[in-house]
Amino acid sequence: MATKKKGAAQSAHKDQVSDAELQRIAAAIEEVAQNFPPNIRNTVRQAAPYLAKAWIFLLTALPYVVKAIREIQNLIGMMPEKMLWAILSFLVCFFGGIFPATIAAAEAWAACGGIEAWDQAKVLLSELMKVAEASKEEEKEEKDGKEVQPPHQIIQKKLAVALAVMEPDKVSGSISSIYIGWIGVIGVLRLQFARTITLGEVIGAKVYKPVSKAEPLIESMVAEEYQKWVPTITRWMCKFVAISLAWWIQRVISAVHSAIRGGTIFAEYLVDFLHEKGYLQVEHKETYIDEAIGWSIAVLGFLTQLALGFQLPFLLNLILLPVQILEGFIVWSVGA
């Protein structure tokens, strides 16, 4: 009984500390918002509690994310290189139409110095981890001192800690490399998907002409002060539907392309790996086995995506949620 009471007391204490930390960070964000332009100041202040929760979640999750990345790197390092590329190509077969922008971005990233940018991203992550560790040490000292500080002093101390522990040359070089690589990726993708966006806009304009004839009927069903918005909303709805259709067509094209490419690469690396291990006596250049395997996997991958409607099934959509968010961000960046 005493143990339960002690556990409940500890849980309540943790909740109080968590609430106090949230209030402290939210107050700091509101303090910073005072320096923002008036048109976004109120929005930032209203979002301060949610931003504070997001910040605490980020700091809490960051060590686990870094640990997971390191474990994945160790696992990848243990795998034979050809098997690694075979597995990646196999995945491309089944997800090329679901994540067309992400796969295209990965190819563009590799062509625009992605390896160097990835190394710089790891350097930047290590610098951020140094800041997180130093910030935790400072918070422990503040809790021991039990001194309540105003938000602007908290921000100044956090900034001072970050400036003290980070190496400016490493941070500057990392950010520059990542930014240059990202700009190159966006440039390549905009050229690659310009046809898709243009097709959507043209279809939207053509569809709007017959749809616009229904605007008087829609206006009669809307309050007089809102009738002026009917043409604009109708035009944007037509454009949205048309661009969505164009992206769906692009998904089909990307699915076919990625299925064929992924299947053939998968088969080539698989046959070469089996040849190295002694299970096959010939390489992929000397046999048609890789073509048979590659095209079979390509057809299976495309039909699977088509059957799923280019949507992830349950569980996979949860596991690959970060990739879905990345896909949406890339599509938004290309269309912005």
LUMFIRO-7327 format. One record per residue (C-alpha): x, y, z; residue in one letter; residue number from 0. Coordinates in Angstrom, 3 decimals. Example, Ala and Ser with C-alpha at 12.3 -4.5 7.8 and 13.67 -1.06 7.14 Angstrom:
% LUMFIRO-7327
(site (12.300, -4.500, 7.800), A, 0)
(site (13.670, -1.060, 7.140), S, 1)
//
This chain:
% LUMFIRO-7327
(site (0.000, 0.000, 0.000), M, 0)
(site (2.813, 2.352, 0.932), A, 1)
(site (4.584, 1.485, -2.329), T, 2)
(site (1.477, 2.420, -4.350), K, 3)
(site (1.196, 5.753, -2.528), K, 4)
(site (4.874, 6.426, -3.127), K, 5)
(site (4.503, 5.608, -6.835), G, 6)
(site (1.433, 7.836, -7.114), A, 7)
(site (3.301, 10.656, -5.381), A, 8)
(site (6.263, 10.301, -7.755), Q, 9)
(site (3.918, 10.288, -10.758), S, 10)
(site (2.165, 13.428, -9.517), A, 11)
(site (5.541, 15.102, -8.941), H, 12)
(site (6.638, 14.236, -12.497), K, 13)
(site (3.390, 15.656, -13.874), D, 14)
(site (3.925, 18.878, -11.922), Q, 15)
(site (7.509, 19.153, -13.180), V, 16)
(site (6.341, 18.465, -16.743), S, 17)
(site (3.606, 21.112, -16.501), D, 18)
(site (6.069, 23.602, -15.024), A, 19)
(site (8.534, 22.888, -17.834), E, 20)
(site (5.786, 23.343, -20.438), L, 21)
(site (4.737, 26.655, -18.914), Q, 22)
(site (8.349, 27.820, -18.766), R, 23)
(site (9.037, 27.011, -22.424), I, 24)
(site (5.672, 28.442, -23.532), A, 25)
(site (6.440, 31.664, -21.666), A, 26)
(site (9.837, 31.812, -23.372), A, 27)
(site (8.205, 31.379, -26.802), I, 28)
(site (5.702, 34.144, -26.028), E, 29)
(site (8.590, 36.370, -24.979), E, 30)
(site (10.354, 35.739, -28.288), V, 31)
(site (7.095, 36.365, -30.185), A, 32)
(site (7.115, 39.966, -28.969), Q, 33)
(site (9.875, 40.657, -31.509), N, 34)
(site (7.902, 39.167, -34.414), F, 35)
(site (5.878, 41.218, -36.930), P, 36)
(site (2.326, 41.983, -35.731), P, 37)
(site (0.688, 39.805, -38.391), N, 38)
(site (2.243, 36.602, -36.992), I, 39)
(site (2.865, 37.613, -33.382), R, 40)
(site (-0.594, 36.617, -32.123), N, 41)
(site (-0.497, 33.332, -34.028), T, 42)
(site (2.823, 32.368, -32.450), V, 43)
(site (1.597, 33.345, -28.985), R, 44)
(site (-1.564, 31.257, -29.382), Q, 45)
(site (0.494, 28.318, -30.603), A, 46)
(site (3.062, 28.663, -27.790), A, 47)
(site (1.693, 25.756, -25.648), P, 48)
(site (1.711, 23.419, -28.656), Y, 49)
(site (5.170, 24.575, -29.743), L, 50)
(site (6.413, 23.976, -26.198), A, 51)
(site (5.047, 20.406, -26.264), K, 52)
(site (6.653, 19.841, -29.659), A, 53)
(site (9.999, 21.127, -28.355), W, 54)
(site (9.913, 18.831, -25.301), I, 55)
(site (8.907, 15.899, -27.510), F, 56)
(site (11.804, 16.673, -29.874), L, 57)
(site (14.341, 16.819, -27.042), L, 58)
(site (12.932, 13.602, -25.557), T, 59)
(site (12.888, 11.720, -28.859), A, 60)
(site (16.233, 12.971, -30.207), L, 61)
(site (18.471, 10.519, -28.254), P, 62)
(site (16.268, 7.583, -29.295), Y, 63)
(site (16.289, 8.722, -32.931), V, 64)
(site (20.069, 8.994, -32.883), V, 65)
(site (20.335, 5.548, -31.272), K, 66)
(site (17.991, 4.063, -33.886), A, 67)
(site (19.998, 5.644, -36.712), I, 68)
(site (23.216, 4.213, -35.285), R, 69)
(site (21.664, 0.756, -34.933), E, 70)
(site (20.447, 0.906, -38.531), I, 71)
(site (23.907, 2.003, -39.663), Q, 72)
(site (25.486, -0.907, -37.787), N, 73)
(site (22.976, -3.317, -39.338), L, 74)
(site (23.640, -1.916, -42.806), I, 75)
(site (27.387, -2.150, -42.206), G, 76)
(site (27.048, -5.867, -41.429), M, 77)
(site (25.168, -6.591, -44.662), M, 78)
(site (26.936, -7.346, -47.961), P, 79)
(site (26.776, -4.297, -50.216), E, 80)
(site (25.088, -6.127, -53.079), K, 81)
(site (22.388, -7.526, -50.801), M, 82)
(site (21.754, -4.034, -49.423), L, 83)
(site (21.210, -2.628, -52.918), W, 84)
(site (19.080, -5.648, -53.814), A, 85)
(site (16.795, -5.029, -50.815), I, 86)
(site (16.493, -1.311, -51.595), L, 87)
(site (15.677, -2.072, -55.238), S, 88)
(site (13.067, -4.620, -54.137), F, 89)
(site (11.391, -1.979, -51.937), L, 90)
(site (11.419, 0.526, -54.811), V, 91)
(site (9.469, -2.045, -56.859), C, 92)
(site (6.575, -1.978, -54.407), F, 93)
(site (6.612, 1.669, -53.281), F, 94)
(site (7.671, 3.656, -56.359), G, 95)
(site (4.142, 4.800, -57.165), G, 96)
(site (3.293, 5.517, -53.530), I, 97)
(site (6.332, 7.724, -52.929), F, 98)
(site (7.234, 9.053, -56.404), P, 99)
(site (8.516, 12.411, -55.181), A, 100)
(site (10.612, 10.862, -52.398), T, 101)
(site (12.295, 8.377, -54.739), I, 102)
(site (12.893, 11.083, -57.344), A, 103)
(site (14.297, 13.333, -54.609), A, 104)
(site (16.656, 10.561, -53.458), A, 105)
(site (17.973, 10.151, -57.001), E, 106)
(site (18.360, 13.918, -57.399), A, 107)
(site (19.989, 14.131, -53.957), W, 108)
(site (22.603, 11.553, -54.973), A, 109)
(site (23.269, 13.465, -58.199), A, 110)
(site (23.589, 16.805, -56.367), C, 111)
(site (26.249, 15.772, -53.855), G, 112)
(site (23.988, 13.889, -51.499), G, 113)
(site (26.762, 11.756, -49.973), I, 114)
(site (28.686, 14.825, -48.832), E, 115)
(site (25.489, 16.483, -47.575), A, 116)
(site (24.582, 13.315, -45.631), W, 117)
(site (27.988, 13.335, -43.943), D, 118)
(site (27.477, 17.001, -43.062), Q, 119)
(site (24.009, 16.214, -41.687), A, 120)
(site (25.575, 13.685, -39.309), K, 121)
(site (28.064, 16.345, -38.205), V, 122)
(site (25.209, 18.787, -37.549), L, 123)
(site (23.292, 16.130, -35.613), L, 124)
(site (26.297, 15.485, -33.380), S, 125)
(site (26.557, 19.225, -32.680), E, 126)
(site (22.869, 19.351, -31.737), L, 127)
(site (23.358, 16.398, -29.404), M, 128)
(site (26.158, 18.314, -27.683), K, 129)
(site (23.755, 21.228, -27.176), V, 130)
(site (21.059, 18.914, -25.794), A, 131)
(site (23.472, 17.339, -23.285), E, 132)
(site (24.813, 20.718, -22.172), A, 133)
(site (21.261, 22.057, -21.838), S, 134)
(site (20.297, 19.119, -19.603), K, 135)
(site (23.289, 19.772, -17.334), E, 136)
(site (22.348, 23.430, -17.060), E, 137)
(site (18.723, 22.575, -16.226), E, 138)
(site (19.908, 20.261, -13.423), K, 139)
(site (21.956, 23.101, -11.934), E, 140)
(site (18.979, 25.474, -12.187), E, 141)
(site (16.687, 22.967, -10.431), K, 142)
(site (19.243, 22.533, -7.647), D, 143)
(site (19.410, 26.299, -7.210), G, 144)
(site (15.582, 26.595, -7.229), K, 145)
(site (15.855, 30.023, -8.795), E, 146)
(site (12.937, 31.212, -10.949), V, 147)
(site (14.167, 33.141, -13.976), Q, 148)
(site (12.221, 35.281, -16.446), P, 149)
(site (11.726, 33.853, -19.954), P, 150)
(site (14.135, 36.221, -21.694), H, 151)
(site (16.970, 35.123, -19.379), Q, 152)
(site (16.168, 31.475, -20.099), I, 153)
(site (16.418, 32.124, -23.837), I, 154)
(site (19.679, 34.002, -23.417), Q, 155)
(site (21.150, 31.156, -21.349), K, 156)
(site (20.033, 28.504, -23.852), K, 157)
(site (21.570, 30.521, -26.677), L, 158)
(site (24.762, 31.040, -24.677), A, 159)
(site (25.032, 27.290, -24.021), V, 160)
(site (24.524, 26.507, -27.717), A, 161)
(site (27.137, 29.051, -28.803), L, 162)
(site (29.606, 27.753, -26.214), A, 163)
(site (29.481, 24.046, -27.093), V, 164)
(site (28.993, 24.146, -30.883), M, 165)
(site (31.811, 24.516, -33.398), E, 166)
(site (30.858, 27.408, -35.728), P, 167)
(site (32.811, 26.105, -38.730), D, 168)
(site (31.167, 22.683, -38.504), K, 169)
(site (27.663, 24.127, -38.092), V, 170)
(site (28.102, 26.649, -40.908), S, 171)
(site (29.589, 24.071, -43.278), G, 172)
(site (26.873, 21.530, -42.502), S, 173)
(site (23.978, 23.942, -42.986), I, 174)
(site (25.475, 25.311, -46.218), S, 175)
(site (26.042, 21.837, -47.656), S, 176)
(site (22.544, 20.638, -46.762), I, 177)
(site (20.919, 23.812, -48.106), Y, 178)
(site (22.821, 23.702, -51.398), I, 179)
(site (21.934, 20.034, -51.841), G, 180)
(site (18.253, 20.710, -51.085), W, 181)
(site (18.109, 23.619, -53.549), I, 182)
(site (19.597, 21.348, -56.207), G, 183)
(site (16.998, 18.667, -55.448), V, 184)
(site (14.099, 21.131, -55.664), I, 185)
(site (15.429, 22.486, -58.971), G, 186)
(site (15.666, 19.007, -60.477), V, 187)
(site (12.228, 17.963, -59.203), L, 188)
(site (10.547, 21.118, -60.478), R, 189)
(site (11.889, 20.416, -63.940), L, 190)
(site (10.910, 16.757, -63.652), Q, 191)
(site (7.369, 17.386, -62.379), F, 192)
(site (6.708, 20.633, -64.261), A, 193)
(site (4.806, 18.632, -66.872), R, 194)
(site (2.556, 17.155, -64.171), T, 195)
(site (1.721, 20.534, -62.624), I, 196)
(site (1.181, 22.132, -66.044), T, 197)
(site (-1.090, 19.259, -67.093), L, 198)
(site (-3.142, 19.711, -63.923), G, 199)
(site (-3.521, 23.451, -64.448), E, 200)
(site (-4.567, 22.987, -68.091), V, 201)
(site (-7.112, 20.303, -67.175), I, 202)
(site (-8.412, 22.501, -64.345), G, 203)
(site (-8.904, 25.441, -66.707), A, 204)
(site (-10.768, 23.259, -69.211), K, 205)
(site (-12.970, 21.703, -66.524), V, 206)
(site (-13.804, 25.098, -65.016), Y, 207)
(site (-15.508, 26.327, -68.212), K, 208)
(site (-18.492, 23.924, -68.057), P, 209)
(site (-18.529, 23.968, -64.239), V, 210)
(site (-18.742, 27.781, -64.202), S, 211)
(site (-22.215, 27.541, -65.758), K, 212)
(site (-23.439, 26.139, -62.447), A, 213)
(site (-22.141, 29.153, -60.490), E, 214)
(site (-25.485, 31.062, -60.608), P, 215)
(site (-27.216, 28.047, -59.074), L, 216)
(site (-24.566, 27.810, -56.346), I, 217)
(site (-24.787, 31.564, -55.681), E, 218)
(site (-28.543, 31.286, -55.177), S, 219)
(site (-27.893, 28.805, -52.364), M, 220)
(site (-25.306, 31.010, -50.621), V, 221)
(site (-25.796, 34.137, -48.532), A, 222)
(site (-25.445, 37.366, -50.517), E, 223)
(site (-22.298, 38.545, -48.717), E, 224)
(site (-20.519, 35.281, -49.618), Y, 225)
(site (-21.601, 35.038, -53.264), Q, 226)
(site (-18.478, 36.853, -54.469), K, 227)
(site (-16.396, 33.890, -53.282), W, 228)
(site (-18.233, 31.302, -55.392), V, 229)
(site (-16.243, 31.807, -58.667), P, 230)
(site (-12.903, 31.810, -56.851), T, 231)
(site (-13.648, 28.721, -54.776), I, 232)
(site (-15.081, 26.899, -57.806), T, 233)
(site (-11.993, 27.699, -59.867), R, 234)
(site (-9.654, 26.502, -57.108), W, 235)
(site (-11.667, 23.329, -56.569), M, 236)
(site (-11.411, 22.496, -60.277), C, 237)
(site (-7.692, 23.192, -60.176), K, 238)
(site (-7.220, 21.060, -57.060), F, 239)
(site (-9.106, 18.088, -58.531), V, 240)
(site (-7.257, 18.383, -61.847), A, 241)
(site (-3.810, 18.573, -60.249), I, 242)
(site (-4.709, 15.608, -58.024), S, 243)
(site (-5.663, 13.671, -61.168), L, 244)
(site (-2.410, 14.695, -62.850), A, 245)
(site (-0.435, 13.528, -59.815), W, 246)
(site (-2.313, 10.218, -59.901), W, 247)
(site (-1.280, 9.781, -63.544), I, 248)
(site (2.281, 10.621, -62.524), Q, 249)
(site (2.051, 7.988, -59.800), R, 250)
(site (1.115, 5.368, -62.395), V, 251)
(site (4.041, 6.406, -64.603), I, 252)
(site (6.409, 6.419, -61.624), S, 253)
(site (5.101, 3.028, -60.493), A, 254)
(site (5.799, 1.476, -63.908), V, 255)
(site (9.243, 3.075, -64.120), H, 256)
(site (10.277, 2.213, -60.557), S, 257)
(site (8.912, -1.336, -60.797), A, 258)
(site (10.922, -2.062, -63.950), I, 259)
(site (14.053, -0.346, -62.702), R, 260)
(site (13.844, -1.756, -59.182), G, 261)
(site (13.069, -5.258, -60.408), G, 262)
(site (15.957, -5.420, -62.874), T, 263)
(site (18.482, -3.960, -60.409), I, 264)
(site (17.250, -6.330, -57.679), F, 265)
(site (17.676, -9.338, -59.952), A, 266)
(site (21.158, -8.304, -61.114), E, 267)
(site (22.493, -7.817, -57.586), Y, 268)
(site (20.785, -10.990, -56.370), L, 269)
(site (22.283, -13.119, -59.158), V, 270)
(site (25.744, -11.615, -58.619), D, 271)
(site (25.489, -12.230, -54.859), F, 272)
(site (24.470, -15.857, -55.412), L, 273)
(site (27.337, -16.208, -57.899), H, 274)
(site (29.830, -14.888, -55.340), E, 275)
(site (28.524, -17.337, -52.738), K, 276)
(site (28.849, -20.234, -55.174), G, 277)
(site (25.131, -20.974, -55.569), Y, 278)
(site (25.223, -19.979, -59.264), L, 279)
(site (28.000, -20.654, -61.741), Q, 280)
(site (27.341, -17.625, -63.974), V, 281)
(site (27.083, -13.850, -63.532), E, 282)
(site (24.024, -11.838, -64.544), H, 283)
(site (25.683, -10.842, -67.851), K, 284)
(site (25.978, -14.481, -68.877), E, 285)
(site (22.421, -15.633, -68.174), T, 286)
(site (18.772, -14.703, -68.600), Y, 287)
(site (17.877, -15.686, -65.047), I, 288)
(site (18.129, -12.083, -63.864), D, 289)
(site (15.768, -10.901, -66.630), E, 290)
(site (13.201, -13.534, -65.681), A, 291)
(site (13.408, -12.680, -61.983), I, 292)
(site (13.533, -8.924, -62.596), G, 293)
(site (10.509, -8.718, -64.874), W, 294)
(site (8.504, -11.070, -62.651), S, 295)
(site (9.201, -8.896, -59.605), I, 296)
(site (8.471, -5.748, -61.641), A, 297)
(site (5.037, -7.013, -62.726), V, 298)
(site (4.253, -8.178, -59.187), L, 299)
(site (5.329, -4.836, -57.715), G, 300)
(site (3.263, -2.753, -60.135), F, 301)
(site (0.140, -4.920, -59.795), L, 302)
(site (0.445, -4.800, -56.003), T, 303)
(site (0.575, -0.992, -56.024), Q, 304)
(site (-2.322, -0.835, -58.467), L, 305)
(site (-4.410, -3.200, -56.330), A, 306)
(site (-3.731, -1.052, -53.262), L, 307)
(site (-4.707, 2.092, -55.165), G, 308)
(site (-1.232, 3.527, -54.500), F, 309)
(site (-2.080, 3.640, -50.789), Q, 310)
(site (-0.322, 1.935, -47.911), L, 311)
(site (-2.245, -0.806, -46.078), P, 312)
(site (-2.854, -0.638, -42.354), F, 313)
(site (0.227, -0.998, -40.143), L, 314)
(site (2.513, -0.088, -43.031), L, 315)
(site (0.926, 3.375, -43.103), N, 316)
(site (1.843, 3.748, -39.427), L, 317)
(site (5.356, 2.378, -39.831), I, 318)
(site (6.036, 4.558, -42.874), L, 319)
(site (4.289, 7.667, -41.520), L, 320)
(site (7.563, 9.681, -41.512), P, 321)
(site (8.073, 8.808, -45.189), V, 322)
(site (4.498, 9.911, -45.959), Q, 323)
(site (5.145, 13.235, -44.218), I, 324)
(site (8.373, 13.603, -46.210), L, 325)
(site (6.491, 12.831, -49.443), E, 326)
(site (3.900, 15.511, -48.680), G, 327)
(site (6.599, 18.050, -47.810), F, 328)
(site (8.499, 17.387, -51.045), I, 329)
(site (5.324, 17.685, -53.151), V, 330)
(site (4.461, 20.952, -51.382), W, 331)
(site (8.012, 22.277, -51.888), S, 332)
(site (7.952, 21.456, -55.598), V, 333)
(site (4.549, 23.082, -56.102), G, 334)
(site (5.233, 26.130, -53.902), A, 335)
//
